[in-house]
Amino acid sequence: MKIEHNVALVIGFCAALSGCGEGIPEVNSVNCSGRGMEVALSAFKVETERQAFIDGCEALAKQD
């Protein structure tokens, strides 16, 4: 019984995590540097949204 419960818990946890990472990336220090920037830019399908993200990253860099 305990093994079945653990398997169900793991499957539920994986399903919950599979929803993470979808949508438009937000401008923050992780997404605006190095590998985070590469991943974030690949998520954009519309060039205007991509440019807005880049502009937000540049504004964030000027604040620091």
All heavy atoms as TSV, in Angstrom:
chain	resi	resn	atom	element	x	y	z
A	1	MET	N	N	0.822	-1.185	0.000
A	1	MET	CA	C	0.000	0.000	0.000
A	1	MET	C	C	0.868	1.252	0.000
A	1	MET	O	O	0.570	2.213	-0.683
A	1	MET	CB	C	-0.921	-0.042	1.228
A	1	MET	CG	C	-1.881	1.067	1.276
A	1	MET	SD	S	-3.166	0.759	0.044
A	1	MET	CE	C	-4.277	2.023	0.443
A	2	LYS	N	N	1.943	1.223	0.752
A	2	LYS	CA	C	2.812	2.384	0.853
A	2	LYS	C	C	3.501	2.654	-0.487
A	2	LYS	O	O	3.659	3.806	-0.887
A	2	LYS	CB	C	3.848	2.180	1.954
A	2	LYS	CG	C	4.695	3.385	2.186
A	2	LYS	CD	C	5.644	3.221	3.366
A	2	LYS	CE	C	6.445	4.480	3.545
A	2	LYS	NZ	N	7.314	4.431	4.684
A	3	ILE	N	N	3.906	1.611	-1.201
A	3	ILE	CA	C	4.573	1.767	-2.492
A	3	ILE	C	C	3.612	2.390	-3.500
A	3	ILE	O	O	3.990	3.297	-4.242
A	3	ILE	CB	C	5.112	0.417	-3.003
A	3	ILE	CG1	C	6.261	-0.059	-2.106
A	3	ILE	CG2	C	5.587	0.547	-4.436
A	3	ILE	CD1	C	6.781	-1.425	-2.439
A	4	GLU	N	N	2.367	1.944	-3.495
A	4	GLU	CA	C	1.374	2.510	-4.407
A	4	GLU	C	C	1.148	3.988	-4.119
A	4	GLU	O	O	0.994	4.791	-5.031
A	4	GLU	CB	C	0.061	1.738	-4.298
A	4	GLU	CG	C	0.171	0.311	-4.785
A	4	GLU	CD	C	-1.048	-0.510	-4.423
A	4	GLU	OE1	O	-1.925	-0.016	-3.689
A	4	GLU	OE2	O	-1.100	-1.669	-4.859
A	5	HIS	N	N	1.137	4.337	-2.846
A	5	HIS	CA	C	0.961	5.733	-2.445
A	5	HIS	C	C	2.153	6.569	-2.918
A	5	HIS	O	O	1.968	7.669	-3.440
A	5	HIS	CB	C	0.806	5.836	-0.926
A	5	HIS	CG	C	0.741	7.234	-0.414
A	5	HIS	ND1	N	-0.284	8.093	-0.716
A	5	HIS	CD2	C	1.598	7.925	0.370
A	5	HIS	CE1	C	-0.064	9.250	-0.142
A	5	HIS	NE2	N	1.073	9.177	0.537
A	6	ASN	N	N	3.361	6.056	-2.763
A	6	ASN	CA	C	4.554	6.785	-3.189
A	6	ASN	C	C	4.595	6.962	-4.707
A	6	ASN	O	O	4.975	8.019	-5.202
A	6	ASN	CB	C	5.822	6.078	-2.723
A	6	ASN	CG	C	6.038	6.209	-1.231
A	6	ASN	OD1	O	5.488	7.108	-0.600
A	6	ASN	ND2	N	6.820	5.309	-0.667
A	7	VAL	N	N	4.194	5.928	-5.441
A	7	VAL	CA	C	4.167	6.011	-6.900
A	7	VAL	C	C	3.157	7.070	-7.334
A	7	VAL	O	O	3.434	7.895	-8.207
A	7	VAL	CB	C	3.842	4.637	-7.531
A	7	VAL	CG1	C	3.563	4.774	-9.010
A	7	VAL	CG2	C	4.989	3.662	-7.292
A	8	ALA	N	N	1.992	7.075	-6.715
A	8	ALA	CA	C	0.974	8.077	-7.046
A	8	ALA	C	C	1.473	9.482	-6.714
A	8	ALA	O	O	1.231	10.435	-7.465
A	8	ALA	CB	C	-0.317	7.780	-6.305
A	9	LEU	N	N	2.167	9.621	-5.618
A	9	LEU	CA	C	2.717	10.915	-5.214
A	9	LEU	C	C	3.769	11.401	-6.211
A	9	LEU	O	O	3.762	12.567	-6.615
A	9	LEU	CB	C	3.337	10.812	-3.820
A	9	LEU	CG	C	3.870	12.099	-3.220
A	9	LEU	CD1	C	2.730	13.081	-2.991
A	9	LEU	CD2	C	4.575	11.812	-1.920
A	10	VAL	N	N	4.646	10.525	-6.646
A	10	VAL	CA	C	5.677	10.878	-7.617
A	10	VAL	C	C	5.049	11.262	-8.956
A	10	VAL	O	O	5.448	12.247	-9.585
A	10	VAL	CB	C	6.687	9.721	-7.793
A	10	VAL	CG1	C	7.593	9.966	-8.987
A	10	VAL	CG2	C	7.513	9.551	-6.532
A	11	ILE	N	N	4.063	10.521	-9.398
A	11	ILE	CA	C	3.389	10.838	-10.661
A	11	ILE	C	C	2.698	12.196	-10.567
A	11	ILE	O	O	2.781	13.014	-11.482
A	11	ILE	CB	C	2.405	9.723	-11.050
A	11	ILE	CG1	C	3.177	8.467	-11.438
A	11	ILE	CG2	C	1.482	10.174	-12.185
A	11	ILE	CD1	C	2.320	7.248	-11.658
A	12	GLY	N	N	2.050	12.460	-9.454
A	12	GLY	CA	C	1.393	13.752	-9.259
A	12	GLY	C	C	2.389	14.891	-9.223
A	12	GLY	O	O	2.161	15.961	-9.794
A	13	PHE	N	N	3.505	14.681	-8.567
A	13	PHE	CA	C	4.545	15.702	-8.488
A	13	PHE	C	C	5.136	15.988	-9.869
A	13	PHE	O	O	5.342	17.138	-10.238
A	13	PHE	CB	C	5.643	15.243	-7.522
A	13	PHE	CG	C	6.677	16.283	-7.249
A	13	PHE	CD1	C	6.344	17.451	-6.596
A	13	PHE	CD2	C	7.988	16.101	-7.640
A	13	PHE	CE1	C	7.301	18.422	-6.338
A	13	PHE	CE2	C	8.948	17.052	-7.399
A	13	PHE	CZ	C	8.595	18.214	-6.736
A	14	CYS	N	N	5.378	14.948	-10.642
A	14	CYS	CA	C	5.901	15.130	-12.001
A	14	CYS	C	C	4.905	15.877	-12.878
A	14	CYS	O	O	5.295	16.731	-13.672
A	14	CYS	CB	C	6.242	13.782	-12.629
A	14	CYS	SG	S	7.669	12.984	-11.890
A	15	ALA	N	N	3.641	15.574	-12.731
A	15	ALA	CA	C	2.607	16.268	-13.510
A	15	ALA	C	C	2.558	17.741	-13.135
A	15	ALA	O	O	2.401	18.608	-13.996
A	15	ALA	CB	C	1.257	15.610	-13.290
A	16	ALA	N	N	2.718	18.039	-11.852
A	16	ALA	CA	C	2.703	19.433	-11.412
A	16	ALA	C	C	3.917	20.176	-11.949
A	16	ALA	O	O	3.813	21.334	-12.377
A	16	ALA	CB	C	2.680	19.488	-9.887
A	17	LEU	N	N	5.054	19.543	-11.960
A	17	LEU	CA	C	6.264	20.197	-12.448
A	17	LEU	C	C	6.284	20.344	-13.956
A	17	LEU	O	O	6.939	21.239	-14.481
A	17	LEU	CB	C	7.507	19.433	-11.997
A	17	LEU	CG	C	7.875	19.583	-10.528
A	17	LEU	CD1	C	9.125	18.764	-10.229
A	17	LEU	CD2	C	8.097	21.026	-10.150
A	18	SER	N	N	5.588	19.488	-14.651
A	18	SER	CA	C	5.595	19.589	-16.109
A	18	SER	C	C	4.919	20.872	-16.571
A	18	SER	O	O	5.186	21.359	-17.667
A	18	SER	CB	C	4.920	18.380	-16.749
A	18	SER	OG	O	3.535	18.386	-16.469
A	19	GLY	N	N	4.067	21.458	-15.752
A	19	GLY	CA	C	3.436	22.727	-16.083
A	19	GLY	C	C	4.339	23.911	-15.841
A	19	GLY	O	O	4.077	25.009	-16.318
A	20	CYS	N	N	5.398	23.740	-15.116
A	20	CYS	CA	C	6.316	24.838	-14.826
A	20	CYS	C	C	7.134	25.188	-16.061
A	20	CYS	O	O	7.463	24.342	-16.868
A	20	CYS	CB	C	7.276	24.456	-13.705
A	20	CYS	SG	S	6.450	24.225	-12.128
A	21	GLY	N	N	7.466	26.452	-16.170
A	21	GLY	CA	C	8.316	26.875	-17.259
A	21	GLY	C	C	7.578	27.280	-18.503
A	21	GLY	O	O	8.191	27.644	-19.493
A	22	GLU	N	N	6.266	27.224	-18.486
A	22	GLU	CA	C	5.508	27.626	-19.658
A	22	GLU	C	C	5.134	29.085	-19.519
A	22	GLU	O	O	5.093	29.642	-18.449
A	22	GLU	CB	C	4.275	26.751	-19.802
A	22	GLU	CG	C	4.657	25.315	-20.053
A	22	GLU	CD	C	3.546	24.533	-20.680
A	22	GLU	OE1	O	2.591	25.140	-21.162
A	22	GLU	OE2	O	3.661	23.311	-20.685
A	23	GLY	N	N	4.853	29.710	-20.618
A	23	GLY	CA	C	4.487	31.111	-20.606
A	23	GLY	C	C	5.684	31.979	-20.947
A	23	GLY	O	O	6.753	31.499	-21.311
A	24	ILE	N	N	5.498	33.265	-20.832
A	24	ILE	CA	C	6.549	34.218	-21.169
A	24	ILE	C	C	7.486	34.360	-19.985
A	24	ILE	O	O	7.044	34.617	-18.863
A	24	ILE	CB	C	5.926	35.572	-21.542
A	24	ILE	CG1	C	5.066	35.417	-22.784
A	24	ILE	CG2	C	6.999	36.618	-21.752
A	24	ILE	CD1	C	4.297	36.654	-23.169
A	25	PRO	N	N	8.792	34.223	-20.202
A	25	PRO	CA	C	9.750	34.396	-19.108
A	25	PRO	C	C	9.724	35.829	-18.591
A	25	PRO	O	O	9.529	36.772	-19.344
A	25	PRO	CB	C	11.102	34.086	-19.758
A	25	PRO	CG	C	10.790	33.361	-21.007
A	25	PRO	CD	C	9.437	33.818	-21.433
A	26	GLU	N	N	9.925	35.979	-17.310
A	26	GLU	CA	C	9.938	37.316	-16.732
A	26	GLU	C	C	11.363	37.861	-16.693
A	26	GLU	O	O	12.335	37.100	-16.703
A	26	GLU	CB	C	9.330	37.306	-15.338
A	26	GLU	CG	C	10.058	36.415	-14.356
A	26	GLU	CD	C	9.355	36.351	-13.020
A	26	GLU	OE1	O	8.169	36.027	-12.991
A	26	GLU	OE2	O	10.027	36.630	-12.012
A	27	VAL	N	N	11.456	39.168	-16.666
A	27	VAL	CA	C	12.748	39.831	-16.616
A	27	VAL	C	C	13.272	39.750	-15.184
A	27	VAL	O	O	12.668	40.286	-14.252
A	27	VAL	CB	C	12.616	41.307	-17.056
A	27	VAL	CG1	C	13.941	42.019	-16.897
A	27	VAL	CG2	C	12.128	41.401	-18.491
A	28	ASN	N	N	14.361	39.032	-14.995
A	28	ASN	CA	C	15.042	38.972	-13.704
A	28	ASN	C	C	16.513	38.641	-13.948
A	28	ASN	O	O	16.926	38.387	-15.075
A	28	ASN	CB	C	14.377	37.965	-12.758
A	28	ASN	CG	C	14.333	36.565	-13.296
A	28	ASN	OD1	O	15.229	36.124	-14.009
A	28	ASN	ND2	N	13.280	35.834	-12.965
A	29	SER	N	N	17.299	38.660	-12.909
A	29	SER	CA	C	18.749	38.489	-13.072
A	29	SER	C	C	19.120	37.109	-13.606
A	29	SER	O	O	20.113	36.962	-14.309
A	29	SER	CB	C	19.466	38.753	-11.747
A	29	SER	OG	O	18.997	37.857	-10.751
A	30	VAL	N	N	18.335	36.100	-13.309
A	30	VAL	CA	C	18.622	34.744	-13.796
A	30	VAL	C	C	18.323	34.635	-15.284
A	30	VAL	O	O	19.118	34.108	-16.060
A	30	VAL	CB	C	17.811	33.698	-13.000
A	30	VAL	CG1	C	17.997	32.310	-13.588
A	30	VAL	CG2	C	18.213	33.711	-11.547
A	31	ASN	N	N	17.169	35.148	-15.700
A	31	ASN	CA	C	16.771	35.040	-17.102
A	31	ASN	C	C	17.524	36.004	-18.008
A	31	ASN	O	O	17.462	35.862	-19.221
A	31	ASN	CB	C	15.266	35.289	-17.260
A	31	ASN	CG	C	14.434	34.143	-16.757
A	31	ASN	OD1	O	14.901	33.029	-16.624
A	31	ASN	ND2	N	13.192	34.422	-16.444
A	32	CYS	N	N	18.198	36.975	-17.441
A	32	CYS	CA	C	18.870	37.994	-18.260
A	32	CYS	C	C	20.382	37.787	-18.356
A	32	CYS	O	O	21.113	38.698	-18.757
A	32	CYS	CB	C	18.567	39.381	-17.703
A	32	CYS	SG	S	16.865	39.894	-17.972
A	33	SER	N	N	20.869	36.624	-17.969
A	33	SER	CA	C	22.311	36.404	-18.059
A	33	SER	C	C	22.614	34.990	-18.523
A	33	SER	O	O	21.925	34.045	-18.154
A	33	SER	CB	C	22.967	36.644	-16.695
A	33	SER	OG	O	22.485	35.718	-15.754
A	34	GLY	N	N	23.609	34.871	-19.362
A	34	GLY	CA	C	24.137	33.583	-19.795
A	34	GLY	C	C	23.117	32.630	-20.360
A	34	GLY	O	O	22.342	32.953	-21.252
A	35	ARG	N	N	23.125	31.411	-19.820
A	35	ARG	CA	C	22.254	30.345	-20.308
A	35	ARG	C	C	20.784	30.695	-20.110
A	35	ARG	O	O	19.929	30.330	-20.923
A	35	ARG	CB	C	22.618	29.038	-19.590
A	35	ARG	CG	C	21.789	27.867	-19.984
A	35	ARG	CD	C	22.105	27.394	-21.385
A	35	ARG	NE	N	21.290	26.238	-21.684
A	35	ARG	CZ	C	20.670	26.047	-22.831
A	35	ARG	NH1	N	20.793	26.902	-23.797
A	35	ARG	NH2	N	19.934	24.984	-23.012
A	36	GLY	N	N	20.456	31.414	-19.043
A	36	GLY	CA	C	19.076	31.817	-18.803
A	36	GLY	C	C	18.545	32.676	-19.933
A	36	GLY	O	O	17.388	32.556	-20.340
A	37	MET	N	N	19.402	33.546	-20.460
A	37	MET	CA	C	19.004	34.411	-21.575
A	37	MET	C	C	18.747	33.579	-22.821
A	37	MET	O	O	17.772	33.816	-23.526
A	37	MET	CB	C	20.087	35.445	-21.844
A	37	MET	CG	C	19.808	36.341	-23.022
A	37	MET	SD	S	18.510	37.507	-22.732
A	37	MET	CE	C	19.456	38.964	-22.431
A	38	GLU	N	N	19.588	32.589	-23.080
A	38	GLU	CA	C	19.393	31.723	-24.249
A	38	GLU	C	C	18.059	30.992	-24.176
A	38	GLU	O	O	17.314	30.937	-25.157
A	38	GLU	CB	C	20.524	30.701	-24.346
A	38	GLU	CG	C	21.873	31.278	-24.693
A	38	GLU	CD	C	22.948	30.207	-24.695
A	38	GLU	OE1	O	22.635	29.038	-24.977
A	38	GLU	OE2	O	24.104	30.555	-24.421
A	39	VAL	N	N	17.757	30.437	-23.019
A	39	VAL	CA	C	16.514	29.688	-22.842
A	39	VAL	C	C	15.317	30.628	-22.934
A	39	VAL	O	O	14.317	30.316	-23.577
A	39	VAL	CB	C	16.525	28.934	-21.494
A	39	VAL	CG1	C	15.180	28.312	-21.199
A	39	VAL	CG2	C	17.612	27.877	-21.491
A	40	ALA	N	N	15.424	31.793	-22.295
A	40	ALA	CA	C	14.314	32.747	-22.296
A	40	ALA	C	C	14.017	33.234	-23.713
A	40	ALA	O	O	12.855	33.308	-24.124
A	40	ALA	CB	C	14.623	33.920	-21.380
A	41	LEU	N	N	15.041	33.559	-24.471
A	41	LEU	CA	C	14.822	34.071	-25.825
A	41	LEU	C	C	14.227	33.019	-26.748
A	41	LEU	O	O	13.466	33.342	-27.654
A	41	LEU	CB	C	16.120	34.629	-26.407
A	41	LEU	CG	C	16.612	35.930	-25.782
A	41	LEU	CD1	C	17.928	36.350	-26.412
A	41	LEU	CD2	C	15.584	37.034	-25.916
A	42	SER	N	N	14.550	31.768	-26.508
A	42	SER	CA	C	13.989	30.715	-27.354
A	42	SER	C	C	12.509	30.487	-27.069
A	42	SER	O	O	11.801	29.898	-27.886
A	42	SER	CB	C	14.768	29.414	-27.182
A	42	SER	OG	O	14.565	28.890	-25.879
A	43	ALA	N	N	12.011	30.961	-25.933
A	43	ALA	CA	C	10.607	30.784	-25.576
A	43	ALA	C	C	9.694	31.758	-26.313
A	43	ALA	O	O	8.495	31.524	-26.416
A	43	ALA	CB	C	10.430	30.957	-24.066
A	44	PHE	N	N	10.257	32.852	-26.838
A	44	PHE	CA	C	9.437	33.859	-27.511
A	44	PHE	C	C	9.202	33.481	-28.965
A	44	PHE	O	O	10.117	33.113	-29.683
A	44	PHE	CB	C	10.119	35.233	-27.451
A	44	PHE	CG	C	10.154	35.810	-26.067
A	44	PHE	CD1	C	11.308	35.760	-25.312
A	44	PHE	CD2	C	9.035	36.401	-25.525
A	44	PHE	CE1	C	11.354	36.289	-24.043
A	44	PHE	CE2	C	9.065	36.935	-24.250
A	44	PHE	CZ	C	10.226	36.873	-23.513
A	45	LYS	N	N	7.954	33.607	-29.394
A	45	LYS	CA	C	7.582	33.329	-30.777
A	45	LYS	C	C	7.373	34.622	-31.556
A	45	LYS	O	O	7.478	34.641	-32.763
A	45	LYS	CB	C	6.297	32.497	-30.832
A	45	LYS	CG	C	6.383	31.202	-30.058
A	45	LYS	CD	C	7.410	30.264	-30.621
A	45	LYS	CE	C	7.422	28.976	-29.815
A	45	LYS	NZ	N	8.680	28.320	-29.784
A	46	VAL	N	N	7.063	35.705	-30.840
A	46	VAL	CA	C	6.780	36.995	-31.463
A	46	VAL	C	C	7.980	37.914	-31.230
A	46	VAL	O	O	8.446	38.069	-30.100
A	46	VAL	CB	C	5.498	37.616	-30.862
A	46	VAL	CG1	C	5.218	38.961	-31.482
A	46	VAL	CG2	C	4.325	36.682	-31.032
A	47	GLU	N	N	8.470	38.506	-32.305
A	47	GLU	CA	C	9.677	39.331	-32.220
A	47	GLU	C	C	9.498	40.546	-31.315
A	47	GLU	O	O	10.426	40.938	-30.617
A	47	GLU	CB	C	10.105	39.779	-33.624
A	47	GLU	CG	C	11.416	40.514	-33.660
A	47	GLU	CD	C	12.598	39.690	-33.161
A	47	GLU	OE1	O	12.620	38.474	-33.367
A	47	GLU	OE2	O	13.520	40.287	-32.556
A	48	THR	N	N	8.314	41.128	-31.284
A	48	THR	CA	C	8.107	42.304	-30.429
A	48	THR	C	C	8.196	41.942	-28.950
A	48	THR	O	O	8.732	42.715	-28.153
A	48	THR	CB	C	6.752	42.971	-30.726
A	48	THR	OG1	O	5.714	42.001	-30.593
A	48	THR	CG2	C	6.722	43.560	-32.119
A	49	GLU	N	N	7.709	40.760	-28.582
A	49	GLU	CA	C	7.828	40.307	-27.194
A	49	GLU	C	C	9.288	40.025	-26.850
A	49	GLU	O	O	9.747	40.322	-25.755
A	49	GLU	CB	C	6.986	39.055	-26.968
A	49	GLU	CG	C	5.508	39.293	-27.043
A	49	GLU	CD	C	4.704	38.015	-26.914
A	49	GLU	OE1	O	5.299	36.910	-26.929
A	49	GLU	OE2	O	3.477	38.122	-26.801
A	50	ARG	N	N	9.998	39.449	-27.795
A	50	ARG	CA	C	11.423	39.173	-27.589
A	50	ARG	C	C	12.197	40.469	-27.373
A	50	ARG	O	O	13.029	40.572	-26.472
A	50	ARG	CB	C	11.987	38.417	-28.793
A	50	ARG	CG	C	13.457	38.083	-28.683
A	50	ARG	CD	C	13.954	37.473	-29.967
A	50	ARG	NE	N	13.233	36.237	-30.231
A	50	ARG	CZ	C	13.805	35.080	-30.487
A	50	ARG	NH1	N	15.095	34.982	-30.577
A	50	ARG	NH2	N	13.089	34.016	-30.704
A	51	GLN	N	N	11.907	41.476	-28.199
A	51	GLN	CA	C	12.595	42.761	-28.070
A	51	GLN	C	C	12.233	43.443	-26.759
A	51	GLN	O	O	13.086	44.046	-26.124
A	51	GLN	CB	C	12.268	43.674	-29.252
A	51	GLN	CG	C	13.089	44.940	-29.269
A	51	GLN	CD	C	14.588	44.660	-29.341
A	51	GLN	OE1	O	15.029	43.853	-30.150
A	51	GLN	NE2	N	15.355	45.319	-28.494
A	52	ALA	N	N	10.982	43.329	-26.327
A	52	ALA	CA	C	10.573	43.907	-25.047
A	52	ALA	C	C	11.326	43.240	-23.893
A	52	ALA	O	O	11.731	43.903	-22.936
A	52	ALA	CB	C	9.071	43.764	-24.863
A	53	PHE	N	N	11.533	41.930	-23.996
A	53	PHE	CA	C	12.296	41.215	-22.970
A	53	PHE	C	C	13.744	41.694	-22.942
A	53	PHE	O	O	14.307	41.949	-21.883
A	53	PHE	CB	C	12.245	39.702	-23.239
A	53	PHE	CG	C	13.038	38.887	-22.256
A	53	PHE	CD1	C	12.530	38.616	-21.001
A	53	PHE	CD2	C	14.295	38.398	-22.584
A	53	PHE	CE1	C	13.258	37.869	-20.090
A	53	PHE	CE2	C	15.025	37.657	-21.697
A	53	PHE	CZ	C	14.502	37.386	-20.441
A	54	ILE	N	N	14.346	41.841	-24.108
A	54	ILE	CA	C	15.733	42.318	-24.190
A	54	ILE	C	C	15.842	43.726	-23.616
A	54	ILE	O	O	16.778	44.035	-22.862
A	54	ILE	CB	C	16.242	42.255	-25.643
A	54	ILE	CG1	C	16.366	40.793	-26.081
A	54	ILE	CG2	C	17.579	42.975	-25.788
A	54	ILE	CD1	C	16.640	40.605	-27.553
A	55	ASP	N	N	14.878	44.596	-23.947
A	55	ASP	CA	C	14.879	45.951	-23.404
A	55	ASP	C	C	14.745	45.936	-21.885
A	55	ASP	O	O	15.407	46.705	-21.183
A	55	ASP	CB	C	13.744	46.771	-24.018
A	55	ASP	CG	C	13.943	47.027	-25.503
A	55	ASP	OD1	O	15.094	46.884	-25.988
A	55	ASP	OD2	O	12.948	47.351	-26.183
A	56	GLY	N	N	13.913	45.042	-21.365
A	56	GLY	CA	C	13.773	44.909	-19.917
A	56	GLY	C	C	15.058	44.442	-19.258
A	56	GLY	O	O	15.418	44.919	-18.175
A	57	CYS	N	N	15.764	43.541	-19.906
A	57	CYS	CA	C	17.049	43.075	-19.368
A	57	CYS	C	C	18.087	44.191	-19.366
A	57	CYS	O	O	18.868	44.326	-18.420
A	57	CYS	CB	C	17.558	41.880	-20.168
A	57	CYS	SG	S	16.658	40.357	-19.855
A	58	GLU	N	N	18.078	45.001	-20.421
A	58	GLU	CA	C	19.012	46.129	-20.471
A	58	GLU	C	C	18.695	47.140	-19.378
A	58	GLU	O	O	19.604	47.687	-18.741
A	58	GLU	CB	C	18.962	46.782	-21.850
A	58	GLU	CG	C	19.596	45.920	-22.927
A	58	GLU	CD	C	19.424	46.488	-24.329
A	58	GLU	OE1	O	18.732	47.518	-24.488
A	58	GLU	OE2	O	19.980	45.877	-25.251
A	59	ALA	N	N	17.412	47.390	-19.129
A	59	ALA	CA	C	17.016	48.310	-18.061
A	59	ALA	C	C	17.413	47.745	-16.703
A	59	ALA	O	O	17.855	48.492	-15.822
A	59	ALA	CB	C	15.518	48.561	-18.119
A	60	LEU	N	N	17.281	46.437	-16.527
A	60	LEU	CA	C	17.682	45.789	-15.272
A	60	LEU	C	C	19.183	45.918	-15.057
A	60	LEU	O	O	19.633	46.180	-13.948
A	60	LEU	CB	C	17.267	44.316	-15.290
A	60	LEU	CG	C	17.568	43.506	-14.038
A	60	LEU	CD1	C	16.725	44.005	-12.874
A	60	LEU	CD2	C	17.287	42.037	-14.288
A	61	ALA	N	N	19.952	45.780	-16.114
A	61	ALA	CA	C	21.411	45.889	-16.008
A	61	ALA	C	C	21.819	47.314	-15.636
A	61	ALA	O	O	22.787	47.504	-14.891
A	61	ALA	CB	C	22.068	45.485	-17.331
A	62	LYS	N	N	21.090	48.299	-16.121
A	62	LYS	CA	C	21.413	49.699	-15.790
A	62	LYS	C	C	21.093	50.021	-14.341
A	62	LYS	O	O	21.725	50.879	-13.741
A	62	LYS	CB	C	20.650	50.646	-16.709
A	62	LYS	CG	C	21.191	50.642	-18.120
A	62	LYS	CD	C	20.404	51.578	-19.001
A	62	LYS	CE	C	20.922	51.511	-20.433
A	62	LYS	NZ	N	20.123	52.359	-21.332
A	63	GLN	N	N	20.118	49.330	-13.744
A	63	GLN	CA	C	19.754	49.545	-12.351
A	63	GLN	C	C	20.843	49.048	-11.419
A	63	GLN	O	O	21.048	49.597	-10.348
A	63	GLN	CB	C	18.449	48.824	-12.011
A	63	GLN	CG	C	17.236	49.464	-12.588
A	63	GLN	CD	C	15.988	48.697	-12.241
A	63	GLN	OE1	O	16.040	47.613	-11.648
A	63	GLN	NE2	N	14.840	49.238	-12.616
A	64	ASP	N	N	21.530	48.007	-11.817
A	64	ASP	CA	C	22.585	47.433	-10.962
A	64	ASP	C	C	23.783	48.256	-11.020
A	64	ASP	O	O	24.458	48.902	-10.698
A	64	ASP	CB	C	22.941	46.007	-11.413
A	64	ASP	CG	C	21.792	45.056	-11.209
A	64	ASP	OD1	O	20.936	45.336	-10.367
A	64	ASP	OD2	O	21.764	44.023	-11.890
